[in-house]
Structures are given as C-alpha cells and as structure tokens.
Amino acid sequence: MGTDDLRPLSRKTVKAVCPHDCPDTCAMDITVENGTAVAVRGGDMPFTESALCTKVARYLDRVYAPDRVLHPLRRVGPKGPGQGRWERIGWDEAIDTITSRFRAIAAEDPQGILPYSYAGTMGLVSYASMDRRFFHRLGASLLERTICSSAGSAGIALTLGGSVGMDPEQVTDAKLIVIWGSNPIVSNLHFWTRCQEAKRRGAKLISIDPWRNATAQKCHQWIGIMPGTDAAFALAVMHVIVKEGRHDAEYVAKHTLGFDALRERIAEWPPERAAAVCGVDAEVIVAFAREYASAKPAAIRINYGLQRHYGGGMAVRTVTCLPALTGAWREPAGGILLGTSGFYGLDHNALERPDLIRGDPRKINMCAVGDALLEADPPVRAVYVYNSNPVAVAPDSAKVAKGFAREDLFTVVHDVFLTDTCDYADIVLPATTQLEQFDVHKSYGHLYVLANNPAIAPQGESKPNAEVFRLLAKGMGFTEPCFSDDDETIARQALGLKHPNMEGISWDSLKEKGWQRLAVPQRWAPFAEGNFPTPSGKCEFYSERAKLMGLDPLPTYTPPIENPQSNPDLARRYPLAMISPPARHFLNTTFANLAFARAVDKDPRLEIHPDDATARGIADGETVRVYNDRGSLQLVARVTPDARAGVVVAQSIWWKKLSPDGRNANEVTSQALTDIGRGATFYDCLVEVGRAD
C-alpha cells in the first residue's frame, strides 16, 4: 500500500461557471478529492437547475486529457500540419522570446502586432482585461471582434436600444413560442427545457429556419424559409397584422416611434411578394401572422444564426419590431430575446483600460484575417492567438492558413491543446482550463452574475490568460500599476460600476454563493410601460441613428450577397445555399478533439434534400465534394428532407487536421461583412455539390 492510500480523504465542493460561448452560462459544482477534480455537476443557480449539457458534463475529459499542452513549446521545422515538431522550453525563455520579437517590431511600428481572440472563454478576467491593457499599451493593431454576434447586437440596438429582451425564465407561461434561426436543444438547452414545460402547459412551438434541426423536429410547426430571407418574412407578417387591424394600437401609440412610416413600408410587402423571396407559400405567412398576433403572451427566441448573412443586422432589427407591434411586451412571458447582456452594469473601461491606447492604431476585422495576413499595409508581422482557433473558425480558410503559413510571421498561441492554429505557431503556451482559474461572468442568455473559483491547481505549467499578460507586460518594461492587478482585483474592478441592476452584488458575495440575480423583479416585463433604452425611450420603428449611419431608417429587407435573386450569375454556377450550424457535441472547435464528442458526431457530413441529391446522382452515405470559387471539401452525404430544397447543411466546426481531407466548412465561406456591425457572413454562401469521384 502506497503512502497516498494512507492519506485521509479531503473532499470539497467548489462553485464554478461554465466558461464557454453559450447563452446558458451554467453554474457548476466541482467535487474535488485530495486535489483532483472527480465530478462536475450543474449548480443550484435557478436557470441551470442543477443540469449540464452533455458536453460540459464531460468537462473532466478536457481537464485531464492526455494530449493537453502542459509546458511552453517551441516549433522546430517548417510551419503547417504534420510539418514541424515541438521542443519543450521554460517560461522564462518563452517570455523572453516573445517580448524580444515584440520590442523589435514595436520599435518600427507596433501596428505590426495583432492580437487574435474571441470567446474560447467568456469570463471577464480571461476574455477582456489584462490582455486588452497589454495590447492597448503596446500600440498594437486593434482587433474588431465581430465573428459571432455583432450584426445582431447592432441591429437590435437600433430597434430596442441595446442587447436587451425578455427574461427567458418567464417563457414557461407563453402561449406561443417562435424559435427563429435557433436550435436551443444544441445551443441553449436550459431555454429549451422551459419551452418543453410551456408545451406541456399547452403552448404551441413554431420553428422558422432553413433547416429542420433537432429543435424544429420537436416543434408543432416548421417553416423552412431560405437562408437570409428572415426580414422579408417579418415584413409580410407585419403587413398582415396591420392590414387586418391585429396590432395593439394603444401600445403602439404610447411606446413606439415611427408607426405611420412603418405602415407605409410594410404596405410594400404583401405575403405574395415575401413568399417568392422566402420560398414558402403565402398562406403560411398569413396563418403565422394571425396566430402570432392573437396568442397572448407570445415569445420569440432569435439567435445568431439569423444574422450570419449580409443583411443580418437589418434582419434582426426588422424581426425585433414584431412584439412592440402586437403589444407582446406587456407580459413577462411576451417579447423577444436575442441577448440579455445589455441589462448588466459592468465596468468595461476599468477592465480594458482604453485610456492606455497611444495614437490611433488601425483596426483589423477578425472575419477578414485571411486578407489581413496576406495584404495588410503595413504588414502584420506578429500574431498572438488566445481564446480562439482562427485557422479552423475564420472564414475563407485557405487564405487564413496561407497567411499563417508565412515564414516571416511570428505567431504565438496560448491554448489548452495543439489546435489547427498551433500547427503554424512559433511558440505555444499552455493555458489553464476553467477549473484552474478565477473569473467573473455575465450572461447573454439569463439575468445572473456568477463567480468562478479555481477547484484544482494549474495542471503542468499552464497559466491563465491574465497571468501570462502580466509576465509579458513586465518583460516589455510596462510600469503602469494596472499591470500588477491580480485576478481577484480585476474581478472586483468589473463589479465596481454603480448601476441599479448590480445593487447588492460584490465579488465577495459572488465567491461565496457562486451566483446572484440582477436586482430586477422576479416576474419582470422590462418594457411593459415602454422605457426602452433608445434615445426616444420608445421602440424605434423609425431610427434616426440608422439614418445617420447611412442606413435605411425603417425596417427593410437586405438580401444576401450570394443569392439567386441578388446574384443570378453566381447562382447558376453554384445553385445551393450552404449553412454551417454547430454540431451537437462541439462548441465552435472546443470539444471537437475529444473522443466522446467525435464518437457521437463521427465524420463530417452534409445534409442534402432528396430532390437536390437525385438531380446530382448522390446517394445517402456517399462521399461528396462541396465547392465554390473559394475552395472545396469532402463530406459524407445524408439525404434527408430536414434540409429544405435548395439548401445544404454542413454541421461544424471540425478541426481541419481531424477531418478526413484536412478541411472543414470554412473552406467555402466568405470574408464579406454584414450590413450592420461588420460581422461574419458564414451563412451567405453558395456552393455546388457533386460526387467525390
């Protein structure tokens, strides 16, 4: 018997938070025995209800994975998958190597250095604090972090005034729930459980989506519109509601701005016109409009799939007009939800310190990083990647990989695993997981603030983001006091802004309990009496801000760039619209390398409608080639009516080096940006499909 077997059992439960890019932001309880995490369970925060998704329930597979990066590494040999090899180095050498390269580049032009990060972890300490301070002080190029939500956030702000909406906990009382451009079974599980409860109470569930996804299959009705046509559908719905006098005239008169102008606009969109654009029958639009207007209360859940095309910002703005038109905001279970982050009062200036920015550094959009690495002037000479995996997740992937393959580009990646991007790195730094660090979290899908306490010591020599940037700041000789703030100090700074919704919430109280609800009523209808956070205080059908931005001040339909109606020449060559929603057991590329996730999702596949498959001689289970002018990839065909005719569905995001042909869906997606918010257009993508042979 070893000495370890004689130790008394030390057992504790630690309050933590799921850090991943999901609206649920779940509370977690971590069971630790003698310094080892042995169980991960859902915490008692009301929205979590002690339940975790199948991905995060297996979180220990990630923490204790045998292929975790546990030490700093230096590449030896050429860049690219399967090309180089790694040698272990110490932290001192790694920091010295990075800072010496940064100093040399900064001496000529610090804009040659580019940070690249997003939401690999959503905690405010790890996502946006010491890292922003460091790059601001350095004078590096600023990164426009727009790859996920910026179009929708900008669009909804024009109508409602910010990233605000109904309280998702109240949806159980709704009589009609419209799930629009969303698949909550995969990406918003705890909202879906409340939808199921509402369904048991008699609510009707309708899915509007180009794909009959797992959620749509469990709804009473699926309306399969073409990708990017949501605004046209919504305009026609409003046309029917107003023409038939089904709108809430009192609410509209008191709490909206621009109804007369809106009425003129929607007169241009009879159901027959929208039907031709959306690829559905006009009778479907009319029936939906009548049902939505009559159901009290009615809730709409939109998600970010809705805004991943060129007109995405305007689409969200347009759909968001619906609940004000019908007075759905009057009740807690009515309204619309895209995100709740606008209800929080957090001190982002204290976290990020924009006052440290020197001069006027250029901005580089993360969605166009491929072009930036190949064409920017002055050139990008160094990239520091953290919380992201751009070689896999960024659009137009061949260009991205070509840019990272430049031998004159110095690349650092701070990550938990050797991702696709690490294949092109010069230095790889080991990152901690959520079980090994402090953090504080808001949510974009509920109304709670949460604290993450470290449950175990960092594995190997891994370090959290903020600690690495403290070391880099010291190596660069930065002397500002803010670079000495520890992680708990940063968490306190995040909560230091006086805001009525944050009353009674402090870091110490959060650490102890794990979570606290914002200081708002339990049954909350935030806009029952108007009070929207717009300049007018009303829901703005007409937006003066949109006009000042050079946009149409009224809701309108902005078609996709790659669409048979807007680009018929391209559509003749590439007649199928491709969308690439997340696979059930992946979260972007997180978990995509873990055995349990890959065992379930198996090989990458393409869902294609039987009519489209027959026209191309494609049988179920065959390997097919998906291609356009940007690139191609091979997938296994699944012939199914769940993909509507004219649309193919390539679930994502697979690590390229773990895919059979070393490619993923982003080989064919575009670097074009959205109309509002400069976001990504992943679902604005025309392709052709053929048999691989």
Buried (B, 14 or more C-beta within 10 A) or exposed (E): EEEEEEEEEEEEEBBBBBBBBBBBBBBBBBBBEEEEBEEBBBBBBBBBBEBBBEBBBBBBBBBBBEEBBBBBBBBEEEBEBEEBEBEEBEBEEBBEBBBEBBBEBBEEBBBBBBBBBBBBBBBBBBBBBBBBBBBBBBBBBBBBBBBBBBBBBBBBBBBBBBBBBBBBBBBBBBBBBBBBBBBBBBBBBBBBBBBBEBBEEEBBBBBBBBBBBBBBEBBEBBBBBBBBBBBBBBBBBBBBBBBEEBBBEEBBEEBBBBBEBBBEBBEEBBBEBBBEBBBBEBEBBBBBBBBBBEBBBBBBBBBBBBBBBBBBBBBBBBBBBBBBBBBBBBBBBBBBBBBBBBBBBBBBEBBBBEEBBEEEBEEBBBBBBBBBBBEBEEBBBBBBBBBBBBBBBBBBBBBBBEBBBBEEBBBBBBBBBBBBBBBBBBBBBBBBBBBBBBBBBBBBBBBBBBBBBBBBEBBEBBBBBBBBBBBBBBBBEBEEEBBEBBBBBBBBBBBBBEBEBBEEBBBEBBBEBBBBBBBBEEEBBBBBEBEBBBEBEBBBBBBBBBEEEEBBBBBBBBBBBBBBEBBEEBBEEBBBBBBBBBBBBBBBBBBBBBEBBBEEBEEBBBBBBBEBBEEBEBEEEBBBBBBBEBBBBBBBBBBBEBBBBBBBBBBBBBBBBBBEBBBBBBBBBBBBBBBBBBBBBBBBBBBBBEEBE
